[in-house]
Amino acid sequence: MFAQMKAAALSELHFCEHGDLHAVIAIHNTRLGPALGGCRILPYQSEAAAIADAIKLAKGMSYKAALAGVPQGGGKAVIMEPEGDYDRETLFREFGRFVNSLGGRYITAMDSGTEVEDMDAIRLTSPYVSSSSNIGDPSPSTAMGVALGISIAAQFQLHKSLDQLSVAIQGLGHVGMDLAKRLHLAGARLVVSDIDSDKTDFARQYFKACVVDVDDIFHADVDVLAPCGLGGVLNQHSIPRLQCAIVAGCANNQLMNEAAGDALADEGILYAPDYVINSGGLIYCSTRYHGGNQAQVDSNIQRLGQTLLHIFSEARQHKVASHRVANNLAERILYGEQPHA
C-alpha cells in the first residue's frame, strides 16, 4: 500500500469501517487548497480494487484542479457498496462523519453512483460537501466543458464544426446524456451505447441517435469517440479497434496506462486529456462551494478551450502525446511553480 502511495505521490489515505460503511478517502496534493473530489459508490470486487481506484482518481483530481485554475487540491472517496439491502441515508450520514473527521482537508461531491440526495445526507453530518441541494448538480457543467472540448478538438484536428460531426458516446449517465442533448442540439450525428436500454431508447427517440451494442461502440466509424462511463477503456484491446480521429469524453482515467496515450498518438488519434476536458464539474463544485454564481462557473469553463488548444498545439509541435503535455503542465503547477493567485 505504501508503495502505491509513493508511486502516485499520494499524501494521505484514510479508511472507515462502521456498520455497512466501508470507505476510502485518498488525498493526493493540497498545495493549491483543500482537496475536492467526488464520492463514488460501486460494488468493488475487492478492497484492493477500491483502494487502487481511490488513489488513481485522487491524483487525477490534483492535475484537474491545477489546470482548471481552482483553489483546490486533489482527493477522492470510494464506498464499497454493501451487498443486499441497506439504509442508504444512514450509510451516507455515516460517510459524512468520516469526511468531517478530516477537518476540511477533503471536500466531497457527487460521482459515479451517487446523487444529490446522497450529498444532502452527508450535509447532515458534515459541512464539507458540494453538489448538495443548496449547491446543485455539477453534471451539466461537466457536459458543457466536454461539448466545448469536442468543438475545439474537431476544429483543430478535422477543421469541422459540431454540426458536421459524428460522435459515439459510450455511457449515458448524468453527464453522457446531457452531452448527447447538447451535441444533438448543435447538429451532430450521434451513435450511443449503454447497458440500460431505457437510456438508449430515450436517446434514439429524442436525439435521433443510432444505438449500438456496448461491445461495438469502440469500432463505430465516427469522427469522435466520447467515453462517458468508467475508466480504463482505452487499452491494448480497444485502441486497435478505434475508427475515430478524436477521443474526447467525460470519463475519468480513460487511459489504462501512460502507454495507452502514446498508442493513441501513434495511431494519429487526437486525445483530449480527460482531467482537462471534464473539469467543468470540478469548476462548478469549487466555485459554488466558495459562494460563486453560475455566470462565474460558465466563464471559468470557457477557459478550458484555450487550455486544450495549447495542449494540442504543444503536442503537435513537439511530436509528443497530448496526455504527456498535460501531465507536464499540471506537474509544473503542483511541484515546480507558484500556485495560481
Residue pairs with C-beta under 8 A, 6 or more apart in sequence:
1 13
1 51
4 10
4 51
4 52
4 55
5 13
5 55
8 28
8 55
8 56
8 58
8 59
9 28
9 29
9 59
10 26
10 27
10 28
10 55
10 58
10 59
11 27
11 28
11 29
11 30
12 25
12 26
12 27
12 105
13 24
13 25
13 26
13 27
13 51
13 54
13 55
14 24
14 25
14 26
14 27
14 98
14 102
15 23
15 24
16 22
16 23
16 24
16 25
16 94
16 95
16 98
18 94
18 98
19 90
19 91
19 94
20 82
20 86
20 87
20 90
20 91
21 79
21 91
21 94
21 95
21 98
22 47
22 50
22 79
22 80
22 82
23 77
23 78
23 79
23 80
23 95
23 98
24 50
24 51
24 54
24 77
24 78
25 54
25 75
25 76
25 77
25 98
25 99
25 102
25 106
26 51
26 54
26 55
26 57
26 58
26 75
26 76
26 77
27 35
27 58
27 73
27 74
27 75
27 102
27 105
27 106
28 35
28 55
28 58
28 59
28 61
28 62
28 73
28 74
28 75
29 35
29 62
29 73
29 74
29 334
30 73
30 105
31 73
31 334
31 335
31 339
32 65
32 66
32 70
32 71
32 72
32 73
32 333
32 334
32 339
32 340
33 65
33 70
33 71
33 72
33 73
34 72
34 73
34 104
34 105
34 106
34 107
34 128
35 58
35 61
35 62
35 72
35 73
35 74
35 75
35 105
35 106
35 107
36 61
36 65
36 70
36 72
36 73
36 74
36 75
36 106
36 107
36 108
36 109
36 130
36 282
36 285
36 286
36 289
37 57
37 58
37 61
37 74
37 75
37 76
37 77
37 106
37 107
37 108
37 109
37 111
37 282
38 76
38 77
38 108
38 109
38 110
38 111
38 112
38 114
38 131
38 281
39 76
39 77
39 78
39 79
39 95
39 108
39 109
39 110
39 111
39 114
39 118
39 122
40 53
40 57
40 76
40 77
40 78
40 79
40 111
40 112
40 113
40 114
41 78
41 79
41 80
41 81
41 112
41 113
41 114
41 118
42 53
42 78
42 79
42 80
42 81
42 112
42 113
43 80
43 81
43 83
44 50
44 53
44 78
44 80
44 81
47 80
50 78
50 80
53 76
53 78
53 231
54 76
54 77
54 78
56 231
56 253
57 76
57 78
57 231
57 252
57 253
58 74
58 75
58 76
59 74
60 74
60 76
60 252
60 253
60 274
60 275
61 72
61 73
61 74
61 75
61 76
61 275
61 282
62 73
62 74
62 330
62 334
63 74
63 275
63 326
63 327
63 330
63 331
63 334
64 74
64 275
64 276
64 278
64 279
64 282
65 72
65 73
65 74
65 279
65 282
65 286
66 329
66 330
66 333
66 334
67 275
67 276
67 279
67 307
67 326
67 329
67 330
67 333
68 276
68 279
68 282
68 283
68 286
68 300
68 304
69 300
69 303
69 340
70 282
70 283
70 286
70 287
70 300
71 286
71 290
71 340
72 107
72 282
72 286
75 105
75 106
75 107
76 111
77 95
77 99
77 106
77 108
77 111
79 91
79 95
81 113
82 91
88 118
88 121
89 121
91 121
92 118
92 119
92 121
92 122
93 121
93 122
93 124
93 125
94 125
95 108
95 122
96 121
96 122
96 123
96 124
96 125
96 126
96 129
97 125
97 126
99 106
99 107
99 108
99 122
99 126
99 128
99 129
100 125
100 126
100 127
100 128
102 128
104 128
106 128
107 128
107 129
107 130
107 285
107 289
108 119
108 122
108 126
108 128
108 129
108 130
109 119
109 129
109 130
109 131
109 138
109 281
109 285
110 116
110 118
110 119
110 131
110 137
110 138
110 139
110 174
112 173
112 230
116 131
116 132
116 133
116 136
116 137
119 129
119 130
119 131
119 132
119 133
120 132
120 133
122 129
122 132
123 129
123 132
123 134
130 138
130 285
130 286
130 288
130 289
131 137
131 138
131 284
131 285
135 285
135 288
135 289
136 284
136 288
137 174
138 280
138 281
138 282
138 284
138 285
139 174
139 175
139 178
139 281
140 178
141 280
141 281
141 283
141 284
141 297
141 298
141 301
142 175
142 178
142 250
142 278
142 279
142 280
142 281
142 284
143 175
143 178
143 179
143 181
143 182
143 250
143 280
144 182
144 280
144 298
144 301
145 277
145 278
145 279
145 280
145 281
145 283
145 301
145 304
146 175
146 179
146 226
146 248
146 249
146 250
146 277
146 278
146 280
147 162
147 179
147 182
147 183
147 186
148 301
148 302
148 304
148 305
149 248
149 272
149 276
149 277
149 304
149 305
149 308
150 162
150 165
150 167
150 183
150 224
150 226
150 246
150 248
150 272
150 277
151 161
151 162
151 186
151 305
152 272
152 305
152 308
152 309
152 312
153 224
153 246
153 248
153 270
153 272
153 308
153 312
154 160
154 161
154 162
154 164
154 165
154 223
154 224
154 246
155 161
156 270
156 309
156 312
156 313
157 245
157 246
157 270
157 312
158 165
158 223
158 245
158 246
160 223
162 183
162 186
162 187
162 188
163 186
163 187
163 188
164 187
165 183
165 188
165 189
165 223
165 224
166 188
166 189
166 190
166 191
166 221
166 222
166 223
166 224
167 183
167 188
167 189
167 190
167 191
167 222
167 223
167 224
167 225
167 226
168 190
168 191
168 192
168 193
168 212
168 217
168 220
168 222
168 224
168 225
168 226
168 244
169 176
169 179
169 180
169 183
169 190
169 191
169 192
169 193
169 209
169 226
169 228
169 249
170 176
170 192
170 193
170 214
170 217
170 218
170 225
170 226
170 227
170 228
170 229
170 233
170 249
170 251
171 193
171 194
171 227
171 228
171 229
171 230
171 251
172 180
172 192
172 194
172 196
172 199
172 200
172 202
172 203
172 228
173 228
173 229
175 228
175 250
175 278
175 281
176 194
176 226
176 228
176 229
176 250
177 199
177 202
177 203
179 226
179 228
179 250
180 190
180 192
180 203
180 207
180 209
181 206
181 207
183 190
184 190
184 206
184 207
184 208
184 209
189 210
190 203
190 207
190 208
190 209
190 210
191 209
191 210
191 211
191 212
191 217
191 220
191 222
192 200
192 203
192 204
192 207
192 209
192 210
192 211
192 212
192 217
193 200
193 211
193 212
193 213
193 214
193 216
193 217
194 200
194 214
195 214
200 209
200 211
201 211
203 209
203 211
204 210
204 211
212 220
217 225
218 225
218 233
218 238
218 241
218 242
219 241
219 242
219 243
220 243
220 244
221 243
222 243
222 244
223 244
223 245
223 246
224 244
224 245
224 246
224 247
224 248
225 242
225 244
225 246
225 247
225 248
225 249
226 247
226 248
226 249
226 250
227 233
227 234
227 247
227 249
227 250
227 251
227 254
227 274
228 249
228 250
228 251
229 251
230 251
231 251
231 252
231 253
231 254
232 253
232 254
232 255
232 256
233 251
233 254
233 256
234 247
234 254
234 255
234 256
234 260
234 261
234 264
234 271
235 256
235 257
235 260
236 256
236 260
236 263
239 260
239 263
239 264
239 267
242 264
242 267
242 269
244 269
245 268
245 269
245 270
246 269
246 270
246 271
246 272
247 254
247 264
247 269
247 270
247 271
247 272
248 270
248 271
248 272
248 277
249 272
249 274
249 277
249 278
250 274
250 277
250 278
251 274
251 278
252 274
252 275
252 278
253 274
254 274
255 261
255 271
255 274
255 323
258 323
258 324
261 271
261 321
261 322
261 323
261 324
262 321
262 324
264 270
264 271
264 321
265 271
265 315
265 320
265 321
265 322
270 312
270 322
271 321
271 322
271 323
272 308
272 322
273 311
273 322
273 323
273 326
273 327
275 326
275 330
276 304
276 307
276 308
276 311
276 326
277 304
277 308
279 304
280 297
280 301
280 304
283 297
283 300
283 301
284 297
287 293
287 296
287 297
287 300
288 297
311 322
311 325
311 326
311 329
312 322
314 320
314 325
315 321
315 322
315 324
315 325
318 325
333 339
333 340
